[in-house]
Amino acid sequence: MRNALFGLGFVLLSATFAVPAWAEGKGGSLQSLIDAAEPGDILQPPPGTYAGPIDIDKSIVLDGQGQVTIDAGGKGSVVYLNSDGATLRNLRLVNSGGSHNDIDSGIQVRGNYNVISDNVIDQTLFGIDLGQSDNNVVRRNQIGSKPYPLGIRGDGIRLWYSMKNRIVENTISNSRDMVVWYSADNVISDNTVSNGRYGLHFMYARYNVVEGNRYKNNSVGIFLMYSDGVEVRNNHISHGQGGTGMGIGMKESSDVIIEGNNIVYCATGIYMDVSPFQPDSTNYITNNHIAYNGIGVLMHNDWTGNEFRDNQFAANYVQVSVNAMASAERNDWNGNYWDDYDGFDRDQDDVGDSDYEMRVYADQLWMDVPTAAYYRASPLLSLVDFLERLAPFSEPIVLLRDEKPQMVPAVYRPSGADNAKVPSEQKRLDPFGLKQRLGQ
């Protein structure tokens, strides 16, 4: 016994130390070592599976070196991080409890200036939960939820009243959402989120930056609800399918920038509901590639305050639609490429000589009666649309007018890239840079 106590005391004198052999396995020994550590110590447990939950309340480094598993045994969160300045890295965290009320997570964070990196979090209800926690870095973690039905899984990453965090290079799959509530000034970049409900969902969140992420096979890529001043740049969003599938959605959100995104193969590319909401505010939708969607842009109602410039609309079944048989003409549409533009360019300046004008004919049927959308592209509705264009039964709605339609799309580049003018011949060979982007 004396030898064991002496050995433990010797270990604690070192700034960097390994867990002794007796700490390996079950029984809470890892928690005992954490309790005995001093701020600034680096713990490197030997390979093995350790019992959770564990509680960290001091600024230590816990490094699993890719060979340590912490198993919560189906109770509570795997790790409770109640400290500032701690680091958790290279751990495998599994088997949290299943309580939504308690937010059972892989890591439950209640502190500032922590680093959570390179962990594998699996079979946990929530992945990483930050509550009233600022200036943390969450980087390169792999996160998956419990195998529950989609609606009752936990969120891969959840922010609640948390500011100035960096959520970067994480991979999240088969979770419910990544959600940001009442949180500001966070950077969410270079993450990959797939097979969930909302790839990213903002609620009452302001001044966040979303850049360089990939969202695939989620019901919704990115949705902003009551959230202002958000910048959404250079993201790849695809395969948002189903009755509510969409790439980017907004409800009552103002001063939003949507720029340089690739939005493809979604039921709806961009959805807008009473946005912008704040008086005298504007949403800027620029330089996005919106293609191969059921509807390119869908507006819930007749609204104003959005600028659509330099976007490329191609191969959408419907380029733009407005519910309730309303018009989108009160928004600014200028300098976009429309693949169904049928005008000319006699002066060869790559700008159409006449306006691009979109009118609604037979589409009024399913705009007014949504269930009629089931028959879109059917031979019967196509025939009705042809007859309406040939000899309209009623005055068609003018949906929008673009006074400077681009004849040839700019080669798609994310915003901030070199956007020097490309010769028209090269554009026509590969107008959307598809050869470079087929892997996406």
N, C-alpha and C positions, 0 to 999 in steps of 0.2 A: 504493500500500500504506500509506504513512504517513497519507494522508488517511482511509483506511478505519479504521485503528487509532485515529486521533484522534477520529473520529466515534463509534466504539464507546465510548471512554473518556468522551466528553461525555454520551452516553446514560445510562451507568451512574451518573452523578452525580445523576440525577433520581430521585425516589421513585416517580414514575409515568412509565412510558415504553413506547413501542411497539416491536415487533420491526422492525428495519430491513428494507428491501426484499430484501436478499440472503438473509434467513433464510426467506423464503417457499418452500414446496415441500419436496422430498425432501432427504435427506442429513444429517439429524440436527442442523440449524442451530438449531432450537428448543431442543434439549437444551443446545447450547453457550451460548445466551443464559441459560437457567436456571442453568447452572453459574456464569456470570459475575455473576448477580444477588446482591444483598445482602438479608438478612432485612428484611422490611417493604416491599420493592419490589412494585409492581403491574405485571405484564406484560400488555399488550394487543396480541397479534399481529394484523397485518392479515389480512383474509380470505384463506382458502386452506386447503390440505390439507398437513399436516405429518407427518413420519415419526415413528412410535413404534417400540418402547416408549420412554417417557421416565421419568426418575427425579427426584423432587422430594425434597430432603433439607433444606430450610430453609423458614422461615415466610414464604413469598411469597404473593401473590395472582396466580393465572393466570386471566385473564378473556378468554374467547373472544368475547364480545359477540354470541353467536349466529351467528357467521360463520366459526368456526374448526373444522376437523376434524382429529383426530389418528388416524392409521391405523397399527395395529401390524403390518400386513403378515402377519397369521396366525401371529405368534410372540410368546409370553409375554403379559403383561398390557399394556394400552394405557398406563396410568399406574401407577407405583409411588410411593405417597405414604409416605415414611419420615421424617416430620417432625411436630412439634407446631405448632399455630397457623397452618397454611396454609389457603388458600381456593382451591377449584377451582369455577369457575362459567361457565355459558353456553358450554360446549364440546360438541362432538359427538365421541364416542369410539367407534371401530369396529374390527372385525376383529382380535380377540384370537386367541391360540392356542387349542388344543382340549384341553389337558391338565387332567384332573381332579386329578391328583396335585399339580400346581403351582398349582392354583386360578387358572388364567388368567382374568383379569377385565377389566372396563372400568377399574375403579379398585381397586387392592389397597392397603388402608390399614393401616399399622403405626405409628400415632401417636395423639396425644391433642389435644383442643381444635381439631380441624379442622372446616371448613365445606365441604360438598359440595352445591352447589345448582344447580338449573336446567340440568342437563346432559341430553343425549340420549345414551343408551348402547345401542348396537344391534350385532347380529352379534358379540356377545361371549359366551363360554361362561358365566361368572358375570357378574353386573352389578357390584355393589359388595361387596367382601369386607373386613370389619373383623376383624382378628385381634389379640387382646390390646390393644385400642384403646378408650380411655375418653373420655367427655364430648365426643363428636363430634356434629355436626348433619348429617343427610342429608335434604335437603329439596327437594321439587318436581322430582325427576329422573324422566325417562321411560326405562324399562328394558325391553329385550327380549333374548332369548337367541339362540343359533344355531338354525337350523331342523332340529334333531335330533329323534329320537323322544323323547317326553316324559320317560321315565325316565333318559335320559342327557344331558338338558340340564343346564346349571348353574343355581344358585339366583340369583334376582333380587337379593336382599340376603341376606348371610350374616354372622352375628355369632358369634364364637368367643372365649370368655373375655373378653368386652367389656362394660363396665359404664357405666351412666349416659349412654347415648347417646339422642339423639332422632331417630327415623325418622318423618318427617312429610310428608304431602301428595305422596308419590311415586305414580307410575303404573307398574305392572308388568304386562306381558302376555306370554303365551307363554314364560314361564320355567318352571323346575321348581317350586321352593319359595321362600318366604322362611323362613329357618331361624335359630333362636336356640339356640346350644349353650352350656351352662355359663356363662350370662350373666345378670346381675341388674340391677335398677333401671333398665331401659330403658323409654322411652315410645315406643309405636308407635301413631300416631294419624293419622286422616284420609287414609290411603292407599287406593288402588284397585288391587286385584289380580284378574286374570281369566285364564282359559284356561290354568291350570297344574295341578299336582298338589295340593300343600298351599298354600293361600293364606298360612298362617302355621303353622309347626311349632316347638314348644318341646321341647327335650331337656335335662333336668337344669338347668332355668333357673328362677330364683326371683324373686318380687317385681317382676315386670314389669307394665306397664299397657298394655292394648290397647283403644283407644277411638276410635269414630267412623269406623272403616274400612268399606270396601265390598268384599265378596268374592263374585264371581259366576263361574259356569261353571268352578269348580275341582273336582277330585275331592273334596277336603275343604276346608272353609272354614278352621277353626282347630283344631289338635290339640295337646293338652298331654300330654306323656309324661314321667313322673317329675318334674313341675314343680309347685312349691308356691307359694302366696301370689300367684297371678296374678289380676289383675282384668281381666275382659272385659266392657266396657260399651258400649252404644249403637252396636253394629256392625250393618250390614245384610249378611246372608249368604243367598245364594240359589243355586239350581240346582246343588247338589252331587249329581250323579246318578251312575248306574252301580251295580254290585254293592257297591262300598265307599263310595258317596257319602254324605256327611254334612255337617251345618252345623258343629257343635262336637263334638269328641271329647275324652275324658279317659281316660288310663290311669295308675293309681297316682299320682294327683295330689290334693293336699290343700289345704284352706283357700283354695279357689278361689271367686271371686265372678263369677257370670254374670248380668248385670243389664241390662235395657233393650234387649236385642238383638231384631232382627227376623229370624227364621229361617224361610225359606219355600222351597217347591218343592225340597226335598232328599229323597233316598231315606230318610235318617234325620236328624231335626232335631238331637237331642243324644244322643250315645253315651257310656256310662259303663262303665268296666272297672276294678273294684277301686279305686274312688275314693269317698271319701277313703281314703288308704292309711295315713297316720300315725295312731297311737292318739289318741283324744280330739280329733280334728279334725273340721271340718264344711265341706261345700261348700254355698254359698248360690246357689240358682237362683231369681231373683225378677224379676217384671215383664217377662218376655220374651213376645213374640208368636210362637207356634209354630204354623204353619198351612200347609196344603196340602203336607204331607210324607207320604211313605209310612208312616213311623212317627214319632210326635212325639218320644218319649223311648225309647231302647232301652238296657236294662241287660244287661251280659254275664252277670251272675250275681246271686244273692241277696246283696245287700250293704246296708249301712246308713250313716248319717251325712250324708245329703243332705236339705236343706230346699227344698221346692218351694212357693213362696208367690206369690200375685198374678200368676201367669202366665195367658196366654190360649191355650187349646188349641182350635183350630177347623179343621175340614175336613181333618184328618189321616185317612188311611185307618185307621190304628190309633193311638190316642192314646198308649198306653204298652205296651211289651212287655218281657218278660224272657226271656232264653234259658234253655234246659234246664228249661222248665216250672216255673220258680221264681216267687217273688212279689216285688213292690216295696213291700210293706206295712210293712217295717221302716224306711222313710224317712218324713219328715214332709211330708204333702201337706195344705195348708191354705189356703183362700181363693183357689183358682184358678177360672177360668172354663172350663167344659167344654161345648162346643156340643151334646154328646149327652146332657146331663143331662135326665132326664125327671121331675124332682120339681116341687113347687109352692112358691109363696111367698105364703102366705095373709096374712102380716102386712106385706107390701109393704116389707120392709127390704132388698131386693135380695140376700138370702142365702137359699139353699134351705132349706126346712123339714126336709128329711131329708138324710142323707149322700149324696154321690156315691160310688157303689161300682162298681168296674170288675171284672167277672168274665170269665174266659177260657173260651170254649166250644170251638167247632171250631178256633179259632186254635191250640189245643194241638197240632194236627197239624203245622203248619209251624214252631211253636216247638220241637217235639221233633225234627222231621225238616226241616232248613232247605230242602232241595230242594223240599219240598212248597209252599213259598212261591210257586213259579211259578204255582200254581193259585189264588192269592188273587183274590178278586172274580169268579172263574168261577161260572157258574150252579150247578154241582154243589156246590162248597164253600159257596156262599151257602145252598143248600138244607140242607146238613148243619148249618150254623150255626143256621139257623132251627129245625130239628128239635131241636137240642141245647138251645136256649133254651126251646122249648115243653115238651119232656120230656127233661131231661138224661139221657144214658146213664150218666154218671158225675158225681161231685161236681165242679163247676167250681172252678177256682182263683180265690180272691179276690186280685186283683192289687194293688189299692190302695183306700184309703178317704179321701175328703176331707170333713171334718166341716162345713166352711163353704163350700160351693160357691157361687160368685157367679152370680146369675141373669142379669146383664147385664154384659158385659165393660167395663172401663174403657176410655175412648178411649186408644189406644196412644200413649204419649209416651216418648221416651228417658228414662232415669233422670236426675234432676237438673232435669227440666223442671217446669213448673207442673202439679202433679197435683191441683188442686182438683177436688172432686166435680162431675161433669157430670150434668145432669138425665137421668133414665132415658129420656125421650122422645128427646132428642138422641142418646143412645147407640144407641137402637134404629134411628134413621134411618141411621146410619153407624157400626156398633159397633166397627170396628177402624180408623176413620179412613182407609178404603181410598181415598177420593177424593183425599186428600192424598198417598197413597203409591203410586199406580198407576205413576208414573214410575220408581219404584225397581225 
